[in-house]
Amino acid sequence: MKDAVYKEIRNIINRFIKKDYWNAFCSADIFYFDDSKKKKTMITFIDSFFGESYGIQFFVNKEGFNYVHDIFTSKNPDMISIGDCDSICAVLVSKEALAPEDIEFLKSCHARIKEENNLIIYRFKKGYAQRIANDKELDIILERLSYLDCLISNEYKDVIAAFEKGLSVVSYVNLDEFLYNVSYLPLPYLEKNPKQKPINIDFVNEYQNKPFFNDECYLFTSYLPIIVKETGVRPILLYFYFSDSNKSFLKFIIDDPKSYYDYIFGILDEVFIKFGKPIKMIFNNRDFYYYTKKTLTAINIECEKTFNNEYVDENISTVISKIFEKTGDDVIEKESAALLLIETLTNVINELDSYENEEEVKTNNLVS
């Protein structure tokens, strides 16, 4: 069954190659599908996938749509990492660029290995390393790729004209009647926020009567260029920055993203004990924002969501570059990864403290 599905996907991709679609379309050209099963899909052609490879990217869930929304709306999209991406990618890879798992995948599909254009299908899941797509994901690709094949074949001239005008191709597919309609519109609004978590009563009881520290606290996060060998998880960096007092604090979570909610209030407790309860918290991570908003509001902390703070972004980039120098986005055993992160973050926070103290001395020496 798997090899039959793969063969059908391969046949469609081969038609796309013959019709020269990768010269006709680029990653800025958006195909958006909504079907009668209430499944939404956004598809783009990729002209460069980790180098010279190319292919097609499918966003099929809210995490994927949120990733695209953030890319389009952020003032600094470089801060959005591969760890934030959630998609399925059908990629054409040369023989010399095939990894061992790629070769294993091709063999499992009874596909011949060629010098060029070996079709590999990857799954990117937010917070994890990329992996080979499973059977269910192959079925998703075949279904949505079939939509795309039909639509482009029938509407090619109109599709090209729409993209030239900066519009998106928006189509509704009736799966029962095997019909579709198509419109050429601005891209639909993509962001879909998670549900707010309930109030953490213990945290509220601890902090509702504590005095405020008259400062705003940013909590910005970024996935780190490390893959934990045992789990395939990418650790996430939590950067706390108190903007008025110019104080920074770094933490990381190395466990499964499903456990973030279990950790966040313990980390907030550590931050509040060290610096005090801020009057406002500003998040760039929608998950942490909605995990904590009800609880923080209950203790009269104002909450805001934003994607941009130049100072925080710069310091996060420094952390990531220091870690990348040591790891190169490599796979590392969990214990070694934790030790490396502790050492790196300690060194960075010491550098930040030194810089911030120097700035404070300069400020205090100013004469009005």
C-alpha positions as CSV (number, residue, x, y, z in Angstrom):
1,M,0.0,0.0,0.0
2,K,2.8,2.4,0.9
3,D,4.7,1.9,-2.3
4,A,1.4,2.4,-4.3
5,V,0.7,5.7,-2.7
6,Y,4.3,6.8,-3.1
7,K,4.1,5.8,-6.8
8,E,1.0,8.0,-7.4
9,I,2.7,10.9,-5.6
10,R,5.8,10.4,-7.8
11,N,3.7,10.3,-11.0
12,I,2.1,13.7,-10.1
13,I,5.4,15.3,-9.3
14,N,6.9,14.0,-12.6
15,R,4.0,15.7,-14.4
16,F,4.8,18.9,-12.6
17,I,8.5,18.6,-13.6
18,K,7.5,18.0,-17.3
19,K,5.2,21.1,-17.2
20,D,8.0,23.2,-15.7
21,Y,5.9,24.3,-12.7
22,W,9.0,25.2,-10.6
23,N,9.8,27.9,-13.1
24,A,6.2,29.0,-13.2
25,F,5.7,29.2,-9.4
26,C,7.7,30.2,-6.4
27,S,7.4,30.1,-2.6
28,A,5.5,33.4,-2.6
29,D,2.7,31.9,-4.6
30,I,0.1,30.5,-2.3
31,F,-2.5,27.8,-3.0
32,Y,-5.1,27.6,-0.3
33,F,-7.7,24.7,-0.2
34,D,-10.7,24.1,2.1
35,D,-12.7,20.9,1.6
36,S,-16.0,19.5,2.6
37,K,-14.4,17.5,5.4
38,K,-13.3,20.9,6.9
39,K,-9.7,20.2,6.1
40,K,-7.6,23.3,5.3
41,T,-4.4,23.1,3.4
42,M,-1.9,25.7,2.2
43,I,0.6,24.7,-0.5
44,T,3.7,26.4,-1.9
45,F,6.4,25.4,-4.4
46,I,9.9,25.4,-2.9
47,D,12.7,26.4,-5.2
48,S,15.5,25.8,-2.6
49,F,15.2,23.2,0.1
50,F,18.3,23.1,2.3
51,G,20.5,23.9,-0.7
52,E,20.0,22.7,-4.3
53,S,16.9,20.5,-3.7
54,Y,13.4,21.7,-4.5
55,G,9.9,20.5,-3.9
56,I,6.4,21.3,-2.5
57,Q,5.5,22.2,1.0
58,F,2.1,21.4,2.6
59,F,0.8,23.2,5.7
60,V,-2.1,21.1,7.0
61,N,-2.8,22.1,10.7
62,K,-3.0,25.2,12.9
63,E,0.7,25.0,13.9
64,G,1.6,25.2,10.2
65,F,-0.8,28.1,9.5
66,N,0.5,29.9,12.5
67,Y,4.1,29.4,11.3
68,V,3.2,31.0,7.9
69,H,1.3,33.8,9.7
70,D,4.3,34.6,11.8
71,I,6.7,34.6,8.8
72,F,4.5,37.1,7.0
73,T,3.8,39.4,9.9
74,S,7.1,39.4,11.8
75,K,9.5,42.4,11.4
76,N,12.3,39.9,12.0
77,P,11.4,36.6,10.3
78,D,14.9,35.3,10.8
79,M,14.0,34.8,14.4
80,I,11.5,32.2,13.4
81,S,13.4,28.9,13.4
82,I,13.1,25.6,11.7
83,G,11.9,24.3,15.1
84,D,8.8,26.5,14.7
85,C,7.9,25.0,11.3
86,D,5.1,22.4,11.0
87,S,4.6,21.0,7.5
88,I,5.0,18.1,5.2
89,C,7.5,18.5,2.4
90,A,7.8,16.5,-0.9
91,V,11.4,17.1,-1.9
92,L,13.5,16.2,-4.9
93,V,17.0,15.2,-3.8
94,S,20.1,14.3,-5.8
95,K,21.7,10.9,-5.1
96,E,24.8,12.5,-3.5
97,A,22.6,14.5,-1.0
98,L,20.6,11.4,0.2
99,A,20.9,10.6,3.9
100,P,20.9,7.0,5.1
101,E,17.2,7.4,6.2
102,D,16.3,8.8,2.8
103,I,17.8,5.7,1.1
104,E,15.9,3.5,3.5
105,F,12.7,5.3,2.7
106,L,13.2,4.9,-1.0
107,K,13.9,1.2,-0.6
108,S,10.8,0.8,1.5
109,C,8.8,2.3,-1.3
110,H,10.5,0.1,-3.9
111,A,11.8,3.2,-5.7
112,R,14.9,3.2,-7.8
113,I,17.7,5.5,-6.6
114,K,18.5,8.0,-9.4
115,E,21.3,10.5,-9.9
116,E,18.8,13.4,-9.6
117,N,15.2,14.0,-8.4
118,N,14.8,11.3,-5.8
119,L,11.5,12.0,-4.2
120,I,11.7,12.1,-0.3
121,I,8.8,13.1,1.8
122,Y,9.6,14.7,5.2
123,R,7.5,15.7,8.2
124,F,8.4,18.8,10.1
125,K,6.7,18.9,13.5
126,K,7.0,22.0,15.7
127,G,9.5,21.4,18.4
128,Y,11.0,18.3,16.9
129,A,13.7,17.3,14.4
130,Q,12.5,16.5,10.8
131,R,11.7,12.9,10.0
132,I,10.5,10.8,7.2
133,A,6.7,11.0,6.7
134,N,4.6,8.1,7.9
135,D,1.9,6.3,5.9
136,K,-0.9,8.6,7.1
137,E,1.1,11.7,6.0
138,L,1.7,10.1,2.6
139,D,-2.0,9.7,2.2
140,I,-2.5,13.4,3.1
141,I,0.1,14.4,0.5
142,L,-1.5,12.3,-2.2
143,E,-5.0,13.7,-1.5
144,R,-3.9,17.4,-1.4
145,L,-1.5,17.0,-4.3
146,S,-4.3,15.6,-6.4
147,Y,-6.3,18.8,-5.7
148,L,-3.4,20.9,-6.8
149,D,-2.8,18.9,-10.0
150,C,-6.4,19.2,-11.0
151,L,-6.7,22.9,-10.3
152,I,-3.5,24.0,-12.0
153,S,-4.2,21.8,-15.1
154,N,-7.7,23.4,-15.5
155,E,-7.0,27.0,-14.4
156,Y,-3.3,27.5,-15.4
157,K,-3.7,30.9,-17.1
158,D,-5.9,32.3,-14.4
159,V,-3.6,31.1,-11.7
160,I,-0.6,32.7,-13.3
161,A,-2.5,36.0,-13.8
162,A,-3.6,35.9,-10.1
163,F,0.0,35.4,-8.9
164,E,1.2,38.2,-11.1
165,K,-1.3,40.5,-9.3
166,G,-0.1,39.3,-5.9
167,L,-3.2,37.3,-5.1
168,S,-3.6,33.8,-3.8
169,V,-5.5,30.9,-5.2
170,V,-8.3,30.0,-2.8
171,S,-10.4,26.9,-3.6
172,Y,-13.2,25.0,-2.0
173,V,-13.3,21.3,-2.8
174,N,-16.5,19.2,-2.5
175,L,-15.3,15.7,-2.0
176,D,-18.7,14.1,-2.3
177,E,-19.5,15.6,-5.7
178,F,-15.8,15.7,-6.9
179,L,-16.2,19.4,-7.7
180,Y,-14.3,22.6,-6.8
181,N,-14.7,26.3,-7.1
182,V,-11.8,28.7,-7.2
183,S,-11.4,32.4,-6.3
184,Y,-8.4,34.7,-6.6
185,L,-8.1,36.7,-3.4
186,P,-5.7,38.1,-0.8
187,L,-4.4,35.3,1.4
188,P,-7.1,34.4,4.1
189,Y,-6.3,35.1,7.7
190,L,-4.2,32.2,8.9
191,E,-3.6,32.6,12.7
192,K,-5.5,30.3,15.0
193,N,-4.7,30.7,18.6
194,P,-4.7,27.8,21.2
195,K,-7.3,27.7,23.9
196,Q,-6.4,29.5,27.2
197,K,-5.4,27.2,30.0
198,P,-7.4,27.4,33.3
199,I,-6.1,29.5,36.2
200,N,-3.3,27.9,38.2
201,I,-4.8,28.4,41.7
202,D,-1.7,27.6,43.6
203,F,0.3,30.2,41.6
204,V,-2.5,32.8,42.2
205,N,-2.5,32.0,45.9
206,E,1.2,32.5,46.1
207,Y,1.4,35.8,44.2
208,Q,-1.9,37.6,44.5
209,N,-0.9,39.6,47.5
210,K,2.8,40.0,46.6
211,P,3.9,43.6,45.8
212,F,4.7,44.6,42.2
213,F,8.2,45.2,40.8
214,N,7.5,48.3,38.7
215,D,8.9,46.9,35.4
216,E,7.8,45.1,32.3
217,C,9.0,41.6,31.6
218,Y,9.5,40.2,28.1
219,L,9.4,36.4,27.7
220,F,10.7,35.5,24.3
221,T,11.4,32.0,23.2
222,S,13.3,30.2,20.4
223,Y,14.0,26.6,19.5
224,L,17.7,25.8,19.7
225,P,20.0,24.2,17.2
226,I,20.2,20.9,19.1
227,I,18.3,17.6,18.6
228,V,18.0,15.4,21.6
229,K,19.0,11.9,20.5
230,E,16.7,10.0,22.8
231,T,13.5,11.9,21.8
232,G,14.1,13.9,18.6
233,V,13.0,17.0,20.6
234,R,14.6,20.5,20.0
235,P,15.2,22.3,23.3
236,I,13.5,25.7,23.6
237,L,15.1,28.8,25.0
238,L,13.2,31.1,27.4
239,Y,14.6,34.6,27.5
240,F,13.3,36.9,30.2
241,Y,14.1,40.6,29.9
242,F,13.1,43.4,32.3
243,S,13.1,46.4,30.1
244,D,13.3,49.3,32.6
245,S,15.9,47.7,35.0
246,N,17.7,46.1,32.0
247,K,18.0,42.7,33.6
248,S,18.1,39.3,31.8
249,F,17.4,35.7,32.7
250,L,17.8,32.6,30.6
251,K,16.2,29.2,31.0
252,F,15.6,26.2,28.7
253,I,13.2,23.3,28.5
254,I,14.7,20.1,27.0
255,D,11.6,17.9,27.3
256,D,8.7,17.2,25.0
257,P,6.7,20.3,23.9
258,K,3.6,18.7,25.4
259,S,5.2,19.2,28.8
260,Y,5.8,23.0,28.5
261,Y,2.7,23.8,30.5
262,D,4.0,21.6,33.4
263,Y,7.2,23.7,33.5
264,I,6.2,27.3,32.9
265,F,4.8,28.2,36.3
266,G,7.9,26.7,38.1
267,I,10.1,28.9,35.8
268,L,7.9,32.0,36.4
269,D,8.1,31.4,40.1
270,E,11.9,31.3,39.8
271,V,11.9,34.5,37.9
272,F,9.5,36.3,40.2
273,I,11.5,35.3,43.3
274,K,14.7,36.6,41.7
275,F,13.4,39.9,40.3
276,G,9.9,40.5,41.7
277,K,6.4,40.3,40.2
278,P,6.3,42.6,37.1
279,I,3.4,44.9,36.2
280,K,3.3,43.5,32.7
281,M,4.5,40.5,30.7
282,I,5.0,40.5,27.0
283,F,5.3,37.2,25.0
284,N,6.4,36.3,21.5
285,N,5.2,32.7,21.9
286,R,1.4,32.3,21.6
287,D,1.5,28.9,23.5
288,F,3.1,30.4,26.6
289,Y,0.9,33.4,26.3
290,Y,-2.3,31.4,26.4
291,Y,-0.9,28.9,29.0
292,T,-0.4,31.7,31.5
293,K,-2.7,34.6,30.5
294,K,-5.7,33.7,32.8
295,T,-3.4,33.1,35.8
296,L,-1.3,36.2,35.3
297,T,-4.4,38.3,34.8
298,A,-5.8,36.9,38.0
299,I,-2.8,38.4,39.9
300,N,-3.2,41.7,38.0
301,I,-0.3,41.3,35.6
302,E,-1.1,42.8,32.2
303,C,-0.4,40.4,29.3
304,E,0.5,41.2,25.7
305,K,1.6,39.2,22.7
306,T,4.1,40.6,20.2
307,F,6.7,39.2,17.9
308,N,9.3,41.9,18.0
309,N,11.9,43.4,20.4
310,E,15.2,44.3,18.8
311,Y,17.3,44.0,22.0
312,V,15.8,40.6,23.0
313,D,16.0,39.2,19.4
314,E,19.7,40.2,19.3
315,N,20.6,38.5,22.5
316,I,18.6,35.3,21.5
317,S,20.6,35.4,18.2
318,T,23.8,35.5,20.2
319,V,22.8,32.4,22.3
320,I,21.8,30.5,19.2
321,S,25.0,31.3,17.3
322,K,27.1,30.3,20.3
323,I,25.3,27.0,20.5
324,F,25.4,26.4,16.8
325,E,29.2,26.9,16.8
326,K,29.4,24.0,19.2
327,T,26.7,21.7,17.8
328,G,26.0,22.6,14.1
329,D,22.4,21.5,14.7
330,D,23.6,18.0,15.5
331,V,22.0,15.1,17.4
332,I,23.2,15.0,21.0
333,E,22.4,12.7,23.9
334,K,20.1,14.5,26.4
335,E,22.6,14.6,29.3
336,S,25.3,16.1,27.2
337,A,22.9,18.6,25.6
338,A,21.7,19.8,29.0
339,L,25.3,20.3,30.2
340,L,26.2,22.2,27.0
341,L,23.1,24.5,27.4
342,I,23.8,25.2,31.1
343,E,27.4,26.1,30.3
344,T,26.5,28.3,27.3
345,L,23.6,30.1,29.0
346,T,25.6,30.7,32.1
347,N,28.4,32.3,30.0
348,V,25.9,34.4,28.1
349,I,24.1,35.7,31.2
350,N,27.4,36.6,32.8
351,E,28.3,38.6,29.6
352,L,24.9,40.3,29.7
353,D,25.2,41.1,33.4
354,S,28.6,42.6,32.8
355,Y,27.3,44.7,29.9
356,E,24.2,45.8,31.7
357,N,26.2,46.8,34.8
358,E,28.5,48.9,32.6
359,E,25.5,50.6,31.1
360,E,24.1,51.3,34.5
361,V,27.3,52.9,35.7
362,K,27.4,55.1,32.6
363,T,23.8,56.2,33.2
364,N,24.5,57.0,36.8
365,N,27.5,59.1,35.9
366,L,25.5,61.3,33.6
367,V,25.2,64.9,34.8
368,S,21.9,66.8,34.2
